[in-house]
Amino acid sequence: MLSYFKNHTGFTILELIISIAIVTVILTVVVLNQSTYTDGIAITNLADEISLTISQAQVYGVGVKEFSSGSSEFSASYGLSFSLLASGSNSAYIYFADRNGDGVYNGDWACPIGGTSECLEKGNISRGNYIDSLCAVVTSGPDQCVTPKRIDISFSRPNTKAQIIFFNSAGASFLVAGMKGAKIILKSPKGSTRSVTVYETGQISVQ
């Protein structure tokens, strides 16, 4: 009988501690990988969302959409505004109707709806993601990501080309030599990045 119990003893304390340590390490790796995966998915979804909204603005601009039901206003262009200025936000963007044809969102970041306002919707960026930088894509050389602090992109009939206007840190518009597009670089809390590029041709690219 004594021999039976000696040959069928359970875990020793040392074995139990080692087993718990192994399980803890495995769970830690799983949780960290899951967090990184979720982080990557969230920033990818954000880039896709912005890309789709730009595409919608392109369709509305070319399709001569009525500004609002019953308004009989069909002359507006449609676009998005991204701003890292103090008057803007790195965690939001504005979807607007360019009602006066200047290619610029004329309104504040509070996005008032109705009346003479050009704002249609304020897109709030969640999960700690944010707009890291705004860049001018040029025909020769690297992207210019220092001077641009605001970019307004709009579309109007009769073609699908994009009208892109850049603003500096003083809020003044400026021209970029050899400009062929605009890039919005997005970043997640863990440092993952995605970008949405809109070319003058109207092509939209997500990377």
C-alpha positions as a printed NumPy array, in Angstrom:
array([[  0.   ,   0.   ,   0.   ],
       [  2.788,   2.427,   0.863],
       [  4.487,   1.566,  -2.422],
       [  1.274,   2.417,  -4.317],
       [  1.097,   5.975,  -2.879],
       [  4.805,   6.561,  -3.464],
       [  4.438,   5.723,  -7.161],
       [  1.28 ,   7.836,  -7.654],
       [  2.116,  11.156,  -6.066],
       [  0.883,  14.419,  -7.673],
       [  2.805,  17.54 ,  -8.756],
       [  5.501,  18.788,  -6.469],
       [  5.427,  22.486,  -5.595],
       [  8.393,  23.088,  -7.902],
       [  6.673,  21.372, -10.823],
       [  3.506,  23.364, -10.157],
       [  5.424,  26.658, -10.147],
       [  7.163,  25.77 , -13.418],
       [  3.853,  24.79 , -15.037],
       [  2.22 ,  28.048, -13.964],
       [  5.199,  30.011, -15.305],
       [  4.981,  28.279, -18.688],
       [  1.234,  28.895, -18.951],
       [  1.749,  32.548, -17.981],
       [  4.354,  33.038, -20.692],
       [  2.122,  31.436, -23.314],
       [ -0.885,  33.547, -22.319],
       [  1.24 ,  36.715, -22.33 ],
       [  2.442,  36.008, -25.871],
       [ -1.116,  35.285, -27.03 ],
       [ -2.509,  38.472, -25.464],
       [  0.293,  40.644, -26.88 ],
       [ -0.132,  39.172, -30.356],
       [ -3.891,  39.662, -30.162],
       [ -3.398,  43.294, -29.113],
       [ -0.993,  43.912, -32.002],
       [ -3.391,  42.221, -34.434],
       [ -6.333,  44.312, -33.208],
       [ -4.215,  47.461, -33.424],
       [ -3.326,  46.706, -37.047],
       [ -6.913,  45.903, -37.995],
       [ -8.193,  49.154, -36.454],
       [ -5.738,  51.388, -38.369],
       [ -6.436,  49.485, -41.597],
       [-10.183,  49.966, -41.132],
       [ -9.624,  53.688, -40.563],
       [ -7.655,  54.02 , -43.811],
       [-10.364,  52.12 , -45.684],
       [-13.076,  54.308, -44.151],
       [-11.338,  57.514, -45.247],
       [-10.712,  56.086, -48.708],
       [-14.39 ,  55.161, -49.089],
       [-15.517,  58.617, -47.942],
       [-13.226,  60.233, -50.509],
       [-14.665,  57.913, -53.164],
       [-18.164,  58.935, -52.103],
       [-17.233,  62.617, -52.44 ],
       [-15.897,  61.843, -55.911],
       [-19.136,  60.123, -56.937],
       [-21.304,  62.928, -55.522],
       [-19.177,  65.629, -57.149],
       [-19.231,  64.02 , -60.587],
       [-22.849,  62.921, -60.252],
       [-24.074,  66.458, -59.438],
       [-25.802,  65.458, -56.22 ],
       [-28.39 ,  67.808, -54.758],
       [-26.934,  69.484, -51.675],
       [-29.936,  68.588, -49.534],
       [-33.368,  67.208, -50.286],
       [-35.578,  69.911, -51.785],
       [-32.802,  72.533, -51.864],
       [-32.57 ,  72.583, -55.691],
       [-28.851,  73.249, -55.193],
       [-26.85 ,  71.095, -57.607],
       [-23.724,  73.196, -58.071],
       [-21.783,  72.077, -54.976],
       [-18.565,  70.084, -55.197],
       [-17.845,  67.49 , -52.51 ],
       [-14.682,  66.77 , -50.598],
       [-12.757,  66.182, -47.38 ],
       [-10.639,  68.48 , -45.235],
       [ -7.765,  67.274, -43.055],
       [ -6.121,  69.76 , -40.71 ],
       [ -3.3  ,  69.614, -38.177],
       [ -3.656,  73.326, -37.446],
       [ -4.782,  74.541, -34.036],
       [ -8.186,  75.193, -35.573],
       [ -8.371,  71.59 , -36.782],
       [ -7.716,  68.211, -35.207],
       [ -5.468,  65.2  , -35.682],
       [ -8.311,  62.94 , -34.572],
       [-11.03 ,  64.072, -36.972],
       [-11.688,  65.09 , -40.559],
       [-14.464,  67.046, -42.271],
       [-16.67 ,  65.807, -45.104],
       [-17.984,  68.931, -46.806],
       [-19.894,  70.387, -49.741],
       [-17.99 ,  73.16 , -51.487],
       [-20.921,  75.486, -52.088],
       [-19.024,  78.497, -53.442],
       [-16.661,  76.627, -55.753],
       [-13.357,  77.696, -54.178],
       [-12.262,  74.129, -53.377],
       [-11.951,  74.938, -49.668],
       [-13.963,  73.976, -46.605],
       [-15.236,  77.312, -45.305],
       [-16.281,  76.522, -41.768],
       [-15.035,  75.622, -38.314],
       [-14.187,  72.223, -36.892],
       [-17.349,  72.12 , -34.796],
       [-19.098,  71.147, -38.048],
       [-22.398,  73.024, -37.773],
       [-25.102,  71.405, -39.917],
       [-27.733,  73.343, -41.859],
       [-28.157,  76.922, -43.005],
       [-25.2  ,  78.189, -45.017],
       [-22.775,  75.675, -43.508],
       [-20.659,  73.572, -45.861],
       [-20.066,  70.796, -43.327],
       [-21.905,  67.544, -44.005],
       [-20.278,  65.32 , -41.403],
       [-17.385,  65.257, -38.985],
       [-15.503,  61.984, -39.032],
       [-14.132,  61.293, -35.566],
       [-11.11 ,  59.   , -35.377],
       [-11.349,  56.545, -32.469],
       [ -9.303,  53.838, -30.677],
       [ -6.375,  56.195, -30.147],
       [ -5.549,  56.362, -33.853],
       [ -4.649,  59.756, -35.308],
       [ -3.453,  61.671, -38.352],
       [  0.327,  61.678, -38.059],
       [  1.209,  63.909, -41.006],
       [ -0.044,  65.416, -44.254],
       [  2.13 ,  65.233, -47.36 ],
       [  2.364,  66.522, -50.891],
       [  3.229,  63.771, -53.371],
       [  5.469,  65.141, -56.125],
       [  6.578,  63.863, -59.523],
       [ 10.254,  63.903, -58.569],
       [ 11.792,  63.356, -55.154],
       [ 10.388,  62.27 , -51.789],
       [  6.992,  63.261, -50.425],
       [  6.915,  66.708, -48.819],
       [  5.528,  66.2  , -45.32 ],
       [  6.89 ,  69.189, -43.39 ],
       [  5.123,  72.264, -44.757],
       [  1.565,  70.987, -45.354],
       [ -0.566,  71.351, -42.224],
       [ -3.953,  71.189, -43.895],
       [ -5.21 ,  69.581, -47.099],
       [ -8.594,  70.108, -48.746],
       [ -9.518,  67.611, -51.462],
       [-12.649,  68.084, -53.56 ],
       [-14.317,  66.837, -56.727],
       [-16.61 ,  68.635, -59.142],
       [-18.222,  67.915, -62.466],
       [-17.592,  67.155, -65.265],
       [-14.532,  64.949, -64.525],
       [-13.212,  62.676, -61.794],
       [ -9.995,  64.635, -61.197],
       [ -9.258,  65.869, -57.689],
       [ -8.757,  69.485, -56.744],
       [ -6.102,  69.547, -54.004],
       [ -5.266,  72.619, -51.959],
       [ -2.436,  72.741, -49.409],
       [ -2.123,  75.092, -46.427],
       [  0.95 ,  75.939, -44.359],
       [  1.279,  76.376, -40.587],
       [ -0.069,  79.934, -40.898],
       [ -3.221,  78.654, -42.586],
       [ -2.311,  80.177, -45.947],
       [ -2.72 ,  78.168, -49.146],
       [  0.387,  77.509, -51.233],
       [  1.38 ,  75.77 , -54.448],
       [  3.607,  72.697, -54.598],
       [  5.874,  72.434, -57.644],
       [  5.424,  69.153, -59.483],
       [  2.539,  68.121, -57.223],
       [  0.716,  64.996, -58.326],
       [ -1.239,  64.128, -55.198],
       [ -1.802,  64.338, -51.46 ],
       [ -1.095,  61.734, -48.784],
       [ -2.698,  61.38 , -45.359],
       [ -0.53 ,  59.299, -43.017],
       [ -2.342,  57.596, -40.147],
       [ -0.782,  56.097, -37.027],
       [ -2.033,  53.753, -34.316],
       [ -1.204,  53.819, -30.583],
       [  1.302,  50.978, -31.13 ],
       [  2.987,  52.753, -34.018],
       [  1.398,  50.955, -36.969],
       [  0.962,  53.229, -39.977],
       [ -1.313,  53.33 , -43.   ],
       [ -1.647,  55.989, -45.651],
       [ -4.321,  57.192, -48.033],
       [ -3.057,  58.868, -51.201],
       [ -5.275,  60.863, -53.536],
       [ -3.778,  61.689, -56.915],
       [ -4.792,  64.615, -59.113],
       [ -6.061,  62.075, -61.623],
       [ -8.688,  61.007, -59.081],
       [ -7.028,  57.702, -58.261],
       [ -7.151,  56.735, -54.566],
       [ -4.565,  54.411, -53.035],
       [ -4.43 ,  52.822, -49.566],
       [ -1.114,  51.486, -48.275]])
